[in-house]
Structures are given as C-alpha cells and as structure tokens.
Amino acid sequence: MRGLRLFAFTLSLLPWLACAATLPSPTSLPITAEITGTGTTDLVLVPGLSGGDVSWQETAVRLSDRYRVHRLRIAGLEGPVGDAPAPSSIGAVAEALTSYIQRNSSRPVMLVGHSAGGVAALMATLRQPDLVARVIIVDALPFMSANRGGTSVDEELRGKVGAEVREMRAENTADFEKRMRTQASSAVGDPDTAARIAQGGARSHRDTYAALYESLSTTDLRAEVASLRPPLTVIFADQSPLGAPAGYMARRYREQYASSRATLVEVTDARHYLMLDQPREFAEALDAALMD
C-alpha cells in the first residue's frame, strides 16, 4: 500500500502532463511547426506541457519517409510567447490546433498527442471530427486529475489546483527549475534526457504554463469521448518503474475511456515519456495504430 501511495503521488507530479522546414503559423495562431517528409498524408504531433523538444524528435525522423510530419510547438511552452497571443486554456490550444490543420492540410490528418497534447487532440477531434482521419493519444487520460486522486471537477479539486497554481506563479526561478527537475526525473528513465526535459520546461513562460496546467487539471472529457467519430487508439505506459502494480494503469485507462470505442495499448516497463523509455515498443504500437 505504501508503494502504491508513493506511485500515485509521483504520478501527480508529471508534466501534464519533438530536410526540415520550420513554418510559423499565421500570427493569430500560437503554434509553429517543423515539417519534414513529403508523404501525401499529414501526421500532426502535438507535445505536452514539457518535453516537446525531445519527445517527438525520433518519431518525426522515423516517419518522415511515409508522412508529411508536422512537429508542433505551442507558444509559451519551452520558450517565449512570441508574437501570437499565448493560449490560456487547453480549449484554446485545441482551437488553435483545428485552425492549424485547416490551414495546412487539404485532407484529414493523423493526429497524435502526448500528455496535455493528447487532451488537446481529443478536444480538437470532438470539435472538428472531419479534420481527423485517426486520433492517437499517448499517455493521457480524458480526466487527468484522476492521477491526483480526483473523481470530478468540483470545488475541492478547483481549490487544490488553484492553490498549486498560485504557488507555481509565485516561485522564484530556482524553485520553478526544481519543480521541472522533479517532474522530469519521474517521467523518463534516462537522467540526461530528464535533464533536457527539465531545462526545456524551465524556459516556459510562467503564466502560460501555469494557466494550461490549471486548465488541464480541471478538464473532464470522460463523457464526451463517447461521441468521438474518428478511430481512437490510446497508447499508455504501465508505470511499473514507479511502482505501479501489474494491471493498475490498464484498469484506470479502461475506466476512463469506457464510454468510447478506443483501442487501448499498454507499453510495459515505461514511464510517462514512453516513446523515450521504450522506443521500439512504442514505435511498433504507433505504427499499428496508424495502419489499423
């Protein structure tokens, strides 16, 4: 029981939780994209709140011979806000995502999102299903605050999240960097990779990161995923390196996606950044989802 409590606490620290041309989006969109490949099908990779610089890098390279790969960056995450207004909610990220797809693809896309990017991808697909051929969610729940023991978006949850966000905004630079290191060290096995993720997260615009964290923590799409039209695959980590008992995460994902027609795929011996912890197994799962 003590190990399970420690595992649950560690999960709550995750960053709710990548020949190239870099295309800035129109100034009204808080998204830029590195585009690789010349395939006829567009593959859009959406990052989470941290780790975008590394999480999708290998995937983009590997699939660029088959797809036109868009590796997205969200303004204010792992860098400055830039010219476009930064998104203040996951809903705003989803809105920007649908606008980006409409402007940069002439046919439905393969949409893949990790962590907070997965929740934004779910929301975008629910809003504009005709833009998406398939949606693949990587280690993201429709109600992410289940990882912190939440059961619904109620006043108690809003109060806890609000207090955490106020503390985050008030932290000095050293304390915020420490927060990023704590999160990253729990989310990926390799210490050097964890350091890179933490460094990227620490470069985020603080208010943007905090606003998106708060929005993500108070979003619940469990009922809405029942109406998702495009095929949905969810690839998730078993979290056994953090002490999760066998079957623990599989049960949680089945419960969270129970109303949907999702295909659930577990990657074993993996943490939150499963594409980095278990690259071969993740690649096989992603390829199967794309070709299904």
C-alpha positions in Angstrom: 0.0 0.0 0.0 2.8 2.4 0.8 4.4 1.7 -2.7 1.0 2.5 -4.3 0.6 5.8 -2.4 4.2 6.8 -3.4 3.4 5.9 -7.1 0.2 7.9 -7.0 2.0 10.9 -5.6 4.7 10.6 -8.2 2.1 10.5 -11.0 0.6 13.7 -9.7 3.9 15.5 -10.4 4.0 14.6 -14.1 4.1 17.5 -16.6 0.6 17.4 -17.9 1.2 16.4 -18.4 9.6 17.0 -30.5 15.4 18.0 -44.9 13.2 20.3 -42.4 11.3 23.5 -42.8 10.0 25.5 -39.9 6.8 27.2 -40.7 5.5 29.9 -38.5 1.7 29.8 -38.3 -0.3 32.9 -39.1 0.2 35.4 -36.4 -3.2 34.7 -35.0 -2.2 31.1 -34.1 0.0 30.3 -31.1 1.6 27.4 -33.0 4.7 26.9 -35.0 5.6 23.7 -36.8 8.7 21.9 -38.0 7.6 20.0 -41.1 9.5 17.0 -42.5 8.8 14.5 -45.2 6.9 14.6 -48.4 4.2 12.0 -47.9 0.6 12.5 -49.1 -0.8 12.1 -45.6 -0.2 14.6 -42.9 0.8 13.4 -39.5 0.5 16.0 -36.7 2.4 15.5 -33.5 1.2 17.6 -30.5 3.5 18.0 -27.4 2.6 18.1 -23.8 3.4 21.0 -21.5 7.1 19.9 -21.2 9.4 17.7 -23.3 8.2 18.9 -26.7 11.8 19.4 -27.9 12.7 15.7 -27.4 9.5 13.6 -27.1 8.6 13.6 -30.8 12.0 14.1 -32.4 12.8 10.4 -33.2 9.2 9.7 -34.2 9.3 12.6 -36.7 12.5 11.4 -38.3 11.4 7.8 -38.4 8.1 8.5 -40.1 9.2 11.3 -42.5 9.6 8.7 -45.3 5.9 7.8 -45.1 4.2 11.0 -44.0 4.3 14.8 -44.1 5.1 15.2 -40.4 4.2 18.3 -38.5 6.0 18.6 -35.2 4.2 21.4 -33.3 5.4 23.9 -30.8 3.0 25.8 -28.6 3.7 29.4 -27.9 4.9 30.0 -24.3 5.9 26.4 -23.7 9.7 25.7 -23.6 10.3 29.2 -24.9 8.9 32.7 -25.0 5.4 33.6 -26.1 6.4 35.3 -29.3 4.1 37.5 -31.5 0.9 35.4 -31.2 -1.2 35.6 -28.0 -0.3 32.6 -25.8 -3.1 30.1 -25.2 -4.7 30.4 -21.8 -6.5 27.0 -21.7 -6.5 23.6 -23.2 -9.6 24.6 -25.2 -7.6 27.5 -26.7 -4.8 25.0 -27.7 -7.5 22.7 -29.3 -9.0 25.7 -31.2 -5.5 26.7 -32.5 -4.9 23.1 -33.5 -8.0 22.8 -35.6 -7.2 26.1 -37.2 -3.7 25.0 -38.0 -4.9 21.8 -39.6 -7.5 23.6 -41.7 -4.8 26.0 -43.0 -2.0 23.4 -43.5 -3.7 20.2 -44.8 -6.1 19.6 -47.6 -7.3 16.2 -46.2 -8.0 14.7 -42.8 -4.8 14.2 -40.8 -3.4 11.5 -38.5 -3.4 13.4 -35.2 -1.1 12.2 -32.3 -0.9 13.9 -29.0 1.1 13.2 -25.9 0.0 14.1 -22.3 -1.6 17.6 -22.4 -1.2 17.5 -26.1 -3.3 14.3 -26.1 -6.1 16.0 -24.2 -6.0 18.9 -26.7 -6.1 16.4 -29.6 -9.2 14.8 -28.1 -10.9 18.1 -27.7 -10.0 19.2 -31.3 -11.3 15.9 -32.7 -14.5 16.2 -30.8 -15.0 19.8 -32.1 -13.9 19.1 -35.8 -14.1 15.4 -36.5 -13.9 15.8 -40.2 -10.4 17.2 -39.9 -9.1 14.0 -38.4 -8.7 10.6 -40.0 -7.4 8.9 -36.9 -6.5 10.2 -33.4 -3.9 8.6 -31.3 -3.5 9.6 -27.6 -0.2 8.9 -25.8 -0.3 8.6 -22.0 -3.2 10.9 -21.5 -6.5 10.4 -19.7 -9.7 12.4 -20.6 -9.7 13.4 -16.9 -6.0 13.9 -16.0 -6.7 14.8 -12.4 -7.6 11.1 -11.7 -3.8 10.9 -11.4 -4.0 13.1 -8.3 -7.0 11.3 -6.8 -9.7 13.5 -8.2 -13.1 12.0 -9.1 -14.8 15.0 -10.6 -14.2 18.7 -11.4 -15.7 20.0 -8.1 -14.9 22.9 -5.8 -12.5 20.8 -3.8 -10.4 20.0 -6.9 -10.6 23.6 -8.2 -9.4 24.8 -4.8 -6.4 22.4 -4.7 -5.4 23.1 -8.3 -5.8 26.9 -7.8 -3.5 26.8 -4.7 -0.9 24.8 -6.6 -1.0 27.2 -9.5 -0.7 30.3 -7.2 2.4 28.7 -5.6 3.8 27.9 -9.1 3.4 31.5 -10.2 5.0 32.8 -7.1 8.1 30.6 -7.2 11.4 32.2 -8.0 13.4 30.9 -10.9 15.4 28.4 -8.9 12.3 26.8 -7.3 10.5 26.6 -10.7 13.5 24.9 -12.1 13.5 22.4 -9.2 9.8 21.7 -9.9 10.7 20.9 -13.5 13.5 18.6 -12.5 11.3 16.7 -10.0 8.6 16.2 -12.7 11.1 15.1 -15.4 13.0 12.7 -13.2 9.8 10.8 -12.5 8.6 10.9 -16.1 11.6 9.3 -18.0 14.3 6.8 -17.1 17.4 8.3 -18.6 18.9 11.1 -16.4 20.4 13.0 -19.3 17.0 13.1 -21.1 15.3 14.1 -17.9 17.7 17.0 -17.6 16.9 18.1 -21.1 13.2 18.0 -20.5 13.6 19.9 -17.2 15.7 22.6 -18.9 13.1 23.0 -21.6 10.2 23.2 -19.2 12.1 25.8 -17.1 12.3 28.1 -20.3 8.5 28.2 -20.4 6.6 31.4 -20.0 5.4 31.0 -16.4 1.9 32.4 -16.7 1.2 30.3 -19.9 2.5 27.1 -18.3 0.5 27.7 -15.1 -2.7 28.6 -17.0 -2.5 25.5 -19.2 -1.7 23.3 -16.1 -4.7 24.7 -14.3 -7.0 24.2 -17.3 -5.8 20.7 -18.0 -6.3 19.7 -14.3 -9.9 20.9 -14.4 -10.9 19.4 -17.8 -13.0 16.2 -17.9 -13.8 14.6 -21.3 -14.8 11.2 -20.0 -18.5 11.5 -21.1 -17.7 13.4 -24.3 -15.3 10.7 -25.7 -18.4 8.6 -26.3 -19.3 10.7 -29.3 -15.8 10.6 -30.8 -16.2 9.7 -34.5 -12.7 9.0 -35.9 -10.9 5.8 -34.8 -9.2 6.3 -31.5 -6.1 4.5 -30.2 -4.7 5.2 -26.7 -1.1 4.1 -26.1 -0.2 4.3 -22.4 2.7 3.4 -20.0 2.3 0.8 -17.3 4.3 3.0 -14.9 5.9 -0.1 -13.4 9.3 1.7 -12.9 7.4 4.0 -10.5 6.0 1.1 -8.6 2.6 0.7 -10.2 1.2 -2.9 -9.7 0.6 -5.0 -12.7 -2.7 -4.1 -14.3 -3.1 -0.9 -12.3 -2.8 1.6 -15.2 -4.7 -0.7 -17.6 -7.7 -0.7 -15.3 -7.5 3.1 -15.0 -7.4 3.6 -18.7 -10.3 1.1 -19.3 -12.4 3.1 -16.7 -11.5 6.5 -18.2 -12.2 5.5 -21.8 -15.1 3.2 -21.0 -17.7 5.3 -22.9 -15.6 5.3 -26.1 -14.6 2.8 -28.7 -10.9 3.2 -28.0 -8.3 0.6 -28.7 -6.0 0.6 -25.6 -2.4 -0.5 -26.0 -0.1 -0.8 -22.9 3.7 -0.3 -23.2 5.4 -2.2 -20.3 8.4 -1.1 -18.2 7.7 2.5 -19.2 7.1 5.9 -17.6 5.2 9.0 -18.9 7.6 9.6 -21.8 7.2 6.0 -23.1 8.4 6.9 -26.6 11.8 7.6 -24.9 11.8 4.8 -22.3 10.7 2.1 -24.7 11.3 3.4 -28.2 11.0 0.1 -30.1 7.8 -1.0 -28.4 6.3 2.5 -28.8 7.2 2.6 -32.5 5.5 -0.7 -33.0 2.4 0.4 -31.2 2.2 3.7 -33.1 2.8 2.1 -36.5 0.0 -0.4 -35.8 -2.4 2.4 -34.8 -1.6 4.4 -37.9 -2.1 1.4 -40.2 -5.1 -0.1 -38.4 
